[in-house]
Amino acid sequence: MNIEIEYGNTIYSNNKIARYTKFHFDTLNDLEQFWVIRTDEGDWKADLKGLVITHQVWVDSKEFFMEAGREEE
């Protein structure tokens, strides 16, 4: 499984931005095993054809800026 983290393009007035964690799987069976143990926090969706589960949560924009600063180094 590979994990990829992305952020949305908009910071809202409550200082929140969407963080998307994408879990890439090799088989449908691996995806299914992960799907049944996921937490209730945030929004989840499974792309069965692409074998990707995406988890969206709202985070403080400070997290985004800290990550962006690390990528620039």
Backbone as CSV, one residue per row, in Angstrom:
resi,resn,N_x,N_y,N_z,CA_x,CA_y,CA_z,C_x,C_y,C_z
1,MET,0.846,-1.174,0.000,0.000,0.000,0.000,0.892,1.238,0.000
2,ASN,0.568,2.180,-0.852,1.215,3.492,-0.878,0.252,4.515,-0.314
3,ILE,0.787,5.514,0.391,-0.030,6.562,0.987,0.423,7.906,0.447
4,GLU,-0.546,8.716,0.035,-0.281,10.033,-0.543,-1.170,11.051,0.172
5,ILE,-0.599,12.188,0.575,-1.366,13.230,1.257,-1.395,14.479,0.388
6,GLU,-2.599,15.009,0.199,-2.798,16.241,-0.564,-3.693,17.171,0.241
7,TYR,-3.628,18.452,-0.080,-4.481,19.449,0.567,-5.341,20.117,-0.481
8,GLY,-6.506,20.607,-0.049,-7.389,21.348,-0.936,-6.760,22.673,-1.338
9,ASN,-7.456,23.424,-2.155,-6.958,24.702,-2.664,-7.557,25.907,-1.964
10,THR,-8.449,25.681,-0.995,-9.161,26.785,-0.362,-9.039,26.711,1.150
11,ILE,-8.682,27.827,1.768,-8.747,27.964,3.219,-10.009,28.776,3.512
12,TYR,-10.862,28.252,4.375,-12.131,28.891,4.684,-11.994,29.846,5.867
13,SER,-13.008,30.650,6.087,-12.957,31.690,7.115,-12.778,31.122,8.524
14,ASN,-13.105,29.851,8.725,-12.881,29.218,10.024,-11.459,28.671,10.145
15,ASN,-10.589,29.032,9.166,-9.172,28.660,9.143,-8.952,27.174,8.863
16,LYS,-9.910,26.521,8.199,-9.812,25.095,7.895,-9.541,24.873,6.415
17,ILE,-8.820,23.784,6.139,-8.530,23.348,4.782,-8.709,21.830,4.748
18,ALA,-9.128,21.308,3.616,-9.330,19.864,3.489,-7.988,19.169,3.289
19,ARG,-7.802,18.063,4.011,-6.633,17.195,3.799,-7.154,15.859,3.289
20,TYR,-6.580,15.405,2.185,-6.971,14.147,1.571,-5.818,13.159,1.705
21,THR,-6.097,12.041,2.341,-5.114,10.965,2.427,-5.585,9.866,1.500
22,LYS,-4.744,9.530,0.528,-5.105,8.509,-0.461,-4.281,7.254,-0.205
23,PHE,-4.991,6.144,-0.055,-4.378,4.845,0.177,-4.505,4.045,-1.117
24,HIS,-3.381,3.693,-1.718,-3.360,2.956,-2.987,-3.067,1.479,-2.697
25,PHE,-3.902,0.602,-3.245,-3.788,-0.828,-2.978,-3.430,-1.594,-4.246
26,ASP,-2.869,-2.786,-4.044,-2.499,-3.656,-5.165,-3.635,-4.579,-5.585
27,THR,-4.502,-4.927,-4.614,-5.589,-5.853,-4.925,-6.893,-5.361,-4.292
28,LEU,-7.990,-5.823,-4.854,-9.304,-5.499,-4.299,-9.448,-6.099,-2.897
29,ASN,-8.861,-7.254,-2.667,-8.918,-7.884,-1.350,-8.223,-7.013,-0.297
30,ASP,-7.064,-6.462,-0.643,-6.358,-5.575,0.287,-7.208,-4.340,0.596
31,LEU,-7.832,-3.773,-0.437,-8.698,-2.617,-0.245,-9.852,-2.969,0.690
32,GLU,-10.475,-4.115,0.473,-11.607,-4.532,1.297,-11.199,-4.694,2.762
33,GLN,-10.054,-5.304,3.011,-9.593,-5.504,4.387,-9.385,-4.166,5.090
34,PHE,-8.853,-3.187,4.376,-8.659,-1.863,4.959,-10.009,-1.179,5.180
35,TRP,-10.911,-1.310,4.234,-12.211,-0.634,4.293,-12.996,-1.036,5.536
36,VAL,-12.966,-2.300,5.896,-13.787,-2.762,7.019,-13.225,-2.323,8.374
37,ILE,-11.969,-1.893,8.438,-11.396,-1.480,9.730,-11.226,0.036,9.837
38,ARG,-11.706,0.798,8.846,-11.541,2.250,8.869,-12.285,2.852,10.058
39,THR,-11.902,4.051,10.460,-12.563,4.751,11.563,-13.773,5.515,11.045
40,ASP,-14.568,6.050,11.955,-15.735,6.842,11.572,-15.388,8.311,11.363
41,GLU,-14.180,8.717,11.728,-13.782,10.124,11.610,-13.616,10.517,10.144
42,GLY,-14.114,11.692,9.792,-13.941,12.209,8.432,-14.836,11.511,7.426
43,ASP,-14.582,11.827,6.155,-15.331,11.241,5.043,-14.444,10.271,4.289
44,TRP,-15.008,9.138,3.935,-14.281,8.093,3.234,-14.967,7.790,1.906
45,LYS,-14.160,7.479,0.892,-14.725,6.953,-0.349,-13.726,5.980,-0.957
46,ALA,-14.272,4.960,-1.603,-13.444,3.926,-2.214,-13.661,3.915,-3.717
47,ASP,-12.573,4.025,-4.454,-12.589,3.899,-5.908,-12.217,2.450,-6.210
48,LEU,-13.219,1.630,-6.484,-12.990,0.199,-6.652,-12.209,-0.122,-7.919
49,LYS,-12.412,0.647,-8.958,-11.694,0.404,-10.213,-10.224,0.816,-10.076
50,GLY,-9.979,1.965,-9.434,-8.615,2.458,-9.271,-7.893,1.898,-8.059
51,LEU,-8.613,1.139,-7.209,-8.054,0.534,-5.991,-7.463,1.595,-5.056
52,VAL,-8.242,2.684,-4.854,-7.803,3.787,-4.004,-8.908,4.127,-3.014
53,ILE,-8.531,4.261,-1.743,-9.448,4.769,-0.724,-8.965,6.165,-0.363
54,THR,-9.899,7.131,-0.344,-9.573,8.512,0.003,-10.284,8.880,1.295
55,HIS,-9.505,9.444,2.208,-10.038,9.898,3.502,-9.875,11.408,3.563
56,GLN,-10.986,12.120,3.782,-10.952,13.576,3.866,-11.275,14.017,5.282
57,VAL,-10.433,14.887,5.823,-10.698,15.530,7.113,-10.395,17.011,6.969
58,TRP,-11.003,17.823,7.835,-10.735,19.253,7.865,-9.667,19.517,8.912
59,VAL,-8.610,20.212,8.525,-7.505,20.503,9.439,-7.260,22.008,9.482
60,ASP,-6.569,22.445,10.516,-6.200,23.847,10.645,-5.206,24.214,9.550
61,SER,-5.318,25.412,9.013,-4.434,25.825,7.922,-2.960,25.835,8.342
62,LYS,-2.680,25.938,9.639,-1.284,25.890,10.106,-0.602,24.604,9.665
63,GLU,-1.355,23.501,9.688,-0.796,22.220,9.236,-0.359,22.312,7.782
64,PHE,-1.223,22.892,6.940,-0.885,23.038,5.527,0.382,23.860,5.345
65,PHE,0.471,25.013,6.031,1.635,25.885,5.871,2.910,25.229,6.388
66,MET,2.802,24.433,7.455,3.981,23.721,7.953,4.460,22.708,6.923
67,GLU,3.530,21.976,6.324,3.897,20.987,5.290,4.454,21.664,4.049
68,ALA,3.851,22.760,3.643,4.331,23.480,2.462,5.756,23.986,2.693
69,GLY,6.054,24.439,3.896,7.393,24.905,4.227,8.427,23.804,4.152
70,ARG,8.047,22.599,4.553,8.964,21.435,4.478,9.259,21.073,3.030
71,GLU,8.264,21.167,2.167,8.455,20.811,0.765,9.373,21.791,0.056
72,GLU,9.405,23.045,0.505,10.253,24.055,-0.130,11.713,23.875,0.220
73,GLU,12.014,23.209,1.329,13.409,23.058,1.763,14.158,22.075,0.903
